[in-house]
Amino acid sequence: MMKIKHNSALMLVPVLLLVMAPHSSFAAFTFQDKSFDSFESYVTFVAEYLIIWRELHGQGAATTTRTIVTPEPSPVSSVDVDTRLPDDVTSHEARLQGRIRLEKNDNASVWFEYGTSSRKLTTTTPREYREGTDRSNRFDQKIQKLVDDQVYYYRAVAENDQGVRFYGKVRTFLTPVDPRIQRSALRVQTLSATDVDEARATFRARLDWRDEPYMYVWFEYGEEDNELYETTPIRRVFDTHPRDYERTVRRLEQRQTYYYRAVGEDADGSRSYGVVKRFTTKRDIENETPKITVKRADNITLHTAVVRATIDMNDFNEGITFLVYGEDREEINEVDERYDRYRQIREYGDERQKVLLDDDLDRFDTYEVKLTGLDLDTTHYYAFGVSYEDENEDDVLLLSRTQSFKTKR
C-alpha cells in the first residue's frame, strides 16, 4: 500500500483520480487524459500536480492533514500475440497461424477473427487454451468453405485470465480461382426465389447439361453476398429431368435478407456457378392460415399428366390434404363453397374426382400426383385443398385456385 499526506484543503480539488485497468499491452494508467506506463510514475505525477494546485490557490498554510490510502491495482499479466502469415491457402481453405508470448505463470485463450472486410472480422475460430509453460508458442487453425478469388482479412486474438484481450495486427490473403470453374461445360442459372414466408423459401435454378448425362446440383446461401457458407443437400440430376430445378430451405430468420446462388458440378468435378440473387423473409403472423402453392401440370400425354403442389400448415396442425380434378370447372370451383370437410366431398364420374394425399399434416409437404385414365384431347381442371380446424375449433376447407391442362390427341 502507498500513503500520500496532504492538507485537508486539497479535498476541494476538482479533479478525478482514475486507475484504469489496461485494455491492451500499450495502456496502463491514466490521469487527466495522460497515460502512464507504471503505477509508480502515475502516483508521482499526481502528487506533484496536487502540490502545484495547492500553491496556486493559496492553501499552503493549512495545517490539518489527512491520509489517503491508495490501494495497489491487481497485477495484469502481459501477453504478446502476433499474427503470422497463413499457410496451405487453396480456393476454399486456409490455415491461419499465430504466435503468443506468455510469462511462465500466465495463461491465455487464443483464437482468430476473420472476414472479407478489415472492419468486419465477424467469423471466429474455436478457442485454444495456452499456458506459459507450453514448449511451443505457435498456434494455428484451419478454416474452410471460403469463396475462391476472394481477399480475406484476419488477426490473432488472445485473452488472459483477467478477461483482458490482446490483438495481433490484421493480415490478408487471397484465395486462388477454382480451376474447375473455368473447365466446366455445363451451365446453371439462378432463378428468383418463390414461396418466401417468415421462415422458408424455395430456391430455383435452370439447368443446361450440354453434353453431360447428369450433374450434381445444390444451392449456396447466407446473410452476406460474399459469405455463402450454408448449402442445400447435393442431388444428382439427370438430363431427362425438367430443366427447372428447385429446393426448399427452412428455419430461416424472419425479416432477414438472404443471398443465394445455384451450383452445378459434372462427373469430373468441374463446376458452374449461377449469379447471386437475394430475397427477404416476411414477418411472422399470428394464426396464419395454411398456404397452398400449385405448380403447372407437366409430362402431359394422351391419357396422363403430372400435377404438383406444396401445402404449408403455418400455425395449424392435423391438416387433411387432397386433390380434386375433373372435366367440369364449376364442379371444382364450388368445392370450398359447398363443403367444409374433406369426407363430405362427393365424386361425379368424369366431372369431379378426389384424391386423399395426407390425413395428418402438421407442417409442410410437397405433393406430386400422376393422373391416369384421362380422356384424350380434353381440357381437365384440378385444385389442391386442405381441411383443418381453425383457432376457434371450427371446420375449414381451403382450396387453391383452379388450374387446367389439355391432354394430347
C-alpha positions in Angstrom: 0.0 0.0 0.0 1.2 3.6 -0.7 0.4 6.6 1.6 0.2 10.2 0.4 -0.1 13.0 3.0 -1.6 16.4 2.0 -3.6 19.3 3.5 -7.3 18.8 4.1 -8.0 21.8 1.9 -6.9 19.7 -1.0 -10.2 17.8 -0.7 -11.7 20.8 -2.7 -9.5 20.0 -5.7 -12.0 19.4 -8.7 -10.1 16.6 -10.3 -10.9 12.9 -10.8 -8.3 10.3 -9.9 -8.9 7.2 -12.0 -6.9 4.0 -12.1 -7.8 2.5 -15.4 -7.3 -1.3 -15.9 -5.3 -1.7 -19.1 -7.2 -2.9 -22.2 -4.1 -3.7 -24.1 -0.4 -4.1 -23.6 0.1 -0.5 -24.6 -2.1 1.2 -21.9 -1.7 1.0 -18.1 -2.9 4.0 -16.1 -4.5 7.4 -17.0 -5.0 10.8 -15.2 -6.4 14.0 -16.8 -6.1 12.2 -20.3 -2.5 11.5 -19.7 -1.2 7.8 -19.8 1.5 6.2 -17.6 3.4 3.0 -18.2 3.6 2.1 -14.4 1.7 2.8 -11.2 4.8 4.5 -9.6 5.0 7.1 -12.4 1.3 7.7 -12.1 1.4 8.4 -8.3 4.5 10.7 -8.7 2.7 12.8 -11.3 -0.5 13.1 -9.3 1.4 14.1 -6.1 3.3 16.9 -8.0 0.0 18.0 -9.6 -1.7 18.4 -6.2 1.3 20.4 -4.7 1.2 22.9 -7.6 -2.6 23.3 -7.4 -2.4 23.9 -3.7 0.3 26.6 -4.1 -1.6 28.3 -6.9 -4.8 28.5 -4.8 -3.0 29.8 -1.6 -3.6 26.8 0.5 -0.1 26.3 1.6 -0.8 27.4 5.2 -3.3 24.8 6.1 -2.2 22.7 9.0 -4.9 20.0 9.2 -3.6 16.8 7.5 -5.4 13.7 6.3 -4.1 10.4 5.0 -5.4 8.9 1.7 -4.6 5.2 1.3 -4.4 4.3 -2.4 -4.6 0.5 -3.0 -2.2 -1.0 -5.4 -4.0 -2.3 -8.5 -4.2 -6.0 -9.2 -1.3 -7.1 -11.4 -2.2 -7.5 -15.0 -0.4 -10.3 -16.9 1.4 -9.1 -20.0 0.6 -11.0 -23.3 2.2 -10.5 -26.6 0.3 -12.0 -29.6 1.4 -11.9 -33.2 -0.5 -12.7 -36.4 1.7 -14.8 -38.7 1.4 -15.4 -42.5 -1.2 -18.1 -43.5 -0.3 -21.5 -44.9 -1.9 -24.0 -47.2 -4.1 -21.4 -48.9 -6.4 -23.0 -51.6 -9.5 -21.9 -53.4 -11.8 -22.8 -50.4 -9.5 -23.4 -47.4 -6.6 -21.8 -45.5 -4.6 -22.4 -42.3 -4.2 -19.3 -40.1 -1.2 -19.0 -37.9 -0.2 -17.0 -34.8 2.3 -16.8 -32.0 1.9 -15.9 -28.4 4.4 -15.0 -25.7 3.5 -15.6 -22.1 5.3 -15.3 -18.7 5.9 -18.6 -17.1 2.9 -18.2 -14.6 0.5 -16.7 -17.1 -2.3 -18.4 -19.2 -4.4 -17.2 -22.1 -7.0 -18.3 -24.6 -6.1 -17.8 -28.3 -8.2 -17.7 -31.5 -8.5 -16.0 -34.9 -11.1 -13.5 -36.2 -11.5 -13.2 -40.0 -13.9 -11.9 -42.7 -14.0 -10.2 -46.1 -13.6 -6.8 -44.7 -11.0 -5.4 -42.3 -13.7 -3.6 -40.4 -15.9 -6.7 -40.0 -13.9 -9.6 -38.7 -17.1 -11.4 -37.5 -16.2 -15.0 -38.0 -14.1 -16.7 -35.3 -12.3 -20.0 -34.9 -12.6 -22.2 -31.8 -10.6 -21.1 -28.8 -7.4 -22.8 -27.7 -6.1 -22.6 -24.1 -2.3 -21.9 -23.8 -0.1 -21.8 -20.7 3.2 -20.1 -20.1 4.9 -23.4 -19.5 4.0 -24.7 -23.0 7.0 -25.7 -25.1 5.7 -24.1 -28.3 4.4 -20.6 -28.6 2.8 -21.1 -32.0 -0.8 -21.9 -32.7 -2.9 -22.3 -35.9 -6.5 -23.1 -37.1 -7.8 -24.4 -40.4 -10.7 -22.5 -41.9 -12.9 -23.9 -44.7 -15.8 -23.0 -47.0 -14.0 -20.0 -48.4 -15.0 -18.3 -51.6 -12.4 -18.6 -54.4 -10.8 -15.4 -55.8 -11.6 -13.5 -52.6 -9.5 -11.3 -50.3 -9.8 -12.3 -46.6 -8.7 -10.3 -43.6 -7.7 -12.0 -40.3 -5.9 -11.4 -37.0 -4.8 -13.4 -33.9 -6.5 -12.7 -30.6 -5.5 -13.6 -27.0 -7.4 -13.2 -23.7 -5.8 -13.6 -20.3 -7.4 -15.0 -17.2 -8.5 -11.5 -16.1 -10.5 -11.0 -19.3 -8.1 -8.5 -21.0 -7.8 -9.0 -24.7 -4.7 -8.5 -26.9 -4.8 -8.3 -30.7 -2.2 -9.0 -33.4 -2.1 -6.9 -36.5 -4.6 -7.6 -39.3 -3.2 -9.5 -42.3 -4.7 -10.5 -45.6 -4.6 -13.4 -48.1 -6.2 -14.0 -51.5 -7.8 -17.4 -52.3 -6.9 -18.5 -55.9 -9.5 -19.0 -58.6 -11.0 -22.5 -58.5 -9.6 -24.0 -61.8 -12.6 -26.4 -62.0 -15.0 -23.5 -62.7 -13.2 -22.5 -65.9 -13.3 -26.0 -67.4 -17.0 -26.7 -66.8 -19.1 -27.3 -69.9 -22.4 -27.5 -68.1 -24.3 -24.3 -67.1 -26.6 -23.4 -64.2 -28.7 -20.3 -64.0 -30.0 -18.9 -60.7 -33.7 -18.0 -60.8 -35.7 -15.9 -58.4 -36.8 -17.5 -55.1 -40.5 -18.3 -54.6 -42.8 -19.3 -51.7 -41.0 -16.9 -49.4 -42.5 -16.5 -45.9 -41.2 -15.8 -42.5 -39.1 -18.9 -42.1 -38.8 -20.6 -45.5 -38.1 -20.0 -49.2 -37.8 -22.1 -52.4 -34.6 -21.7 -54.4 -34.9 -22.3 -58.1 -32.4 -22.9 -60.9 -32.4 -23.6 -64.7 -30.1 -26.4 -65.7 -28.2 -26.9 -69.0 -26.4 -30.3 -69.2 -24.8 -29.6 -72.6 -23.2 -32.9 -73.4 -23.2 -34.3 -69.9 -25.6 -37.1 -69.0 -26.1 -35.7 -65.4 -24.9 -33.1 -63.0 -24.7 -32.6 -59.2 -26.8 -29.6 -58.2 -27.1 -27.6 -54.9 -27.5 -24.1 -53.6 -25.2 -21.9 -51.5 -26.7 -19.2 -49.3 -26.1 -16.9 -46.4 -26.8 -13.5 -44.9 -24.0 -11.8 -46.8 -23.5 -11.9 -50.5 -19.8 -12.9 -50.1 -20.4 -15.4 -47.3 -22.5 -18.1 -48.8 -21.5 -20.8 -46.2 -24.8 -22.6 -45.9 -25.6 -25.3 -48.6 -28.6 -27.4 -49.5 -28.2 -31.2 -50.0 -26.4 -32.2 -53.1 -28.6 -34.0 -55.7 -27.6 -35.9 -58.9 -30.0 -34.7 -61.6 -30.1 -36.5 -65.0 -30.7 -34.8 -68.3 -34.1 -36.4 -68.5 -35.2 -34.2 -65.6 -37.1 -30.9 -66.4 -34.7 -28.0 -66.9 -36.1 -26.1 -63.9 -34.8 -27.4 -60.5 -35.9 -26.2 -57.1 -35.1 -26.8 -53.4 -36.9 -25.5 -50.3 -34.9 -24.3 -47.3 -36.5 -23.9 -43.9 -35.6 -22.5 -40.5 -34.7 -19.0 -41.8 -34.9 -15.9 -39.7 -37.9 -13.7 -40.2 -37.5 -10.2 -41.8 -33.9 -11.2 -42.9 -32.3 -10.6 -46.2 -30.6 -13.8 -47.7 -28.3 -14.2 -50.7 -28.1 -17.4 -52.7 -26.8 -19.0 -55.9 -27.1 -22.3 -57.8 -24.1 -24.6 -58.3 -23.7 -27.4 -60.8 -20.9 -29.9 -61.0 -20.1 -32.6 -63.6 -18.6 -36.1 -63.1 -15.1 -34.7 -63.3 -15.6 -32.1 -60.6 -15.9 -29.1 -62.9 -18.3 -26.5 -61.6 -20.6 -23.8 -62.9 -21.9 -21.1 -60.6 -25.1 -19.0 -61.2 -25.3 -15.4 -60.3 -26.0 -14.4 -56.7 -29.6 -13.3 -56.0 -31.3 -12.2 -52.9 -34.7 -12.1 -51.1 -36.1 -11.0 -47.7 -38.2 -13.2 -45.5 -41.5 -11.9 -44.2 -42.7 -11.0 -40.7 -44.3 -13.8 -38.6 -48.1 -13.5 -38.5 -50.1 -15.0 -35.6 -52.7 -17.7 -36.6 -51.6 -17.5 -40.2 -53.8 -19.7 -42.4 -52.4 -22.6 -44.4 -50.8 -21.8 -47.8 -51.2 -23.8 -51.0 -48.9 -23.3 -53.9 -49.8 -25.1 -57.1 -47.4 -25.8 -60.0 -48.3 -26.1 -63.6 -49.1 -29.6 -64.9 -46.4 -31.3 -66.9 -45.5 -34.6 -68.5 -48.8 -34.4 -70.3 -49.6 -37.3 -72.7 -52.8 -38.7 -74.3 -54.2 -40.1 -71.1 -51.9 -38.9 -68.3 -50.5 -35.8 -66.6 -48.5 -34.9 -63.5 -49.6 -32.2 -61.1 -47.7 -30.8 -58.2 -48.3 -28.6 -55.2 -46.8 -27.5 -51.8 -49.0 -27.1 -48.8 -47.8 -25.3 -45.6 -50.0 -25.5 -42.5 -48.3 -22.5 -41.0 -49.8 -22.1 -37.5 -52.2 -25.0 -37.7 -52.0 -28.8 -37.3 -53.7 -32.0 -38.3 -54.5 -30.9 -41.9 -56.2 -33.3 -44.3 -54.7 -32.5 -47.8 -56.3 -33.6 -51.0 -56.7 -33.1 -54.8 -59.9 -32.7 -56.8 -59.9 -32.9 -60.6 -62.3 -33.4 -63.4 -63.7 -32.1 -66.7 -66.2 -29.6 -65.2 -64.7 -26.3 -63.9 -67.8 -25.4 -61.9 -67.7 -28.7 -60.0 -64.1 -28.0 -59.0 -64.7 -24.3 -58.1 -67.6 -24.9 -55.8 -65.9 -27.5 -53.5 -64.9 -24.9 -50.9 -68.3 -23.2 -51.1 -70.4 -26.3 -50.6 -68.2 -28.3 -48.2 -66.1 -27.7 -45.0 -64.8 -31.2 -44.6 -62.9 -33.5 -47.0 -65.1 -36.5 -46.3 -68.2 -34.5 -47.4 -66.9 -34.0 -50.9 -68.8 -36.2 -53.4 -67.5 -37.6 -56.7 -69.4 -37.3 -60.0 -67.7 -39.5 -62.6 -65.6 -37.5 -65.1 -66.9 -34.2 -63.8 -65.2 -34.5 -60.4 -62.9 -37.0 -58.7 -61.0 -36.6 -55.4 -57.6 -38.0 -54.1 -56.6 -38.1 -50.4 -52.9 -37.0 -50.0 -52.3 -36.8 -46.3 -54.7 -37.2 -43.3 -52.4 -35.6 -40.7 -50.2 -32.8 -42.0 -48.6 -30.7 -39.2 -46.0 -28.7 -41.0 -45.2 -28.6 -44.7 -45.1 -31.0 -47.6 -44.8 -31.2 -51.4 -47.1 -33.5 -53.4 -46.7 -34.9 -56.9 -49.7 -36.8 -58.4 -49.8 -38.7 -61.7 -53.3 -38.6 -63.1 -54.1 -41.6 -65.4 -57.1 -42.8 -67.4 -57.8 -39.3 -68.7 -59.8 -38.6 -71.9 -57.5 -37.6 -74.8 -57.8 -34.1 -76.4 -59.8 -32.9 -73.4 -59.4 -29.9 -71.0 -59.1 -31.1 -67.4 -59.4 -28.9 -64.3 -57.7 -29.5 -60.9 -57.2 -27.9 -57.5 -55.4 -28.8 -54.3 -57.0 -28.3 -50.9 -56.7 -28.8 -47.1 -59.3 -29.4 -44.4 -58.5 -28.4 -40.8 -59.8 -26.8 -37.6 -59.1 -23.1 -37.1 -58.2 -21.3 -33.8 -61.9 -21.4 -32.8 -62.1 -25.2 -33.5 -64.3 -24.6 -36.5 -64.0 -26.8 -39.6 -62.4 -25.0 -42.5 -61.9 -26.3 -46.1 -59.3 -24.2 -48.0 -59.0 -24.7 -51.8 -56.4 -23.4 -54.2 -57.2 -21.6 -57.4 -58.4 -24.0 -60.1 -55.8 -24.9 -62.8 -56.2 -26.6 -66.1 -54.4 -28.6 -68.8 -55.3 -30.3 -72.0 -54.4 -33.9 -72.9 -52.8 -34.6 -76.3 -54.6 -36.0 -79.3 
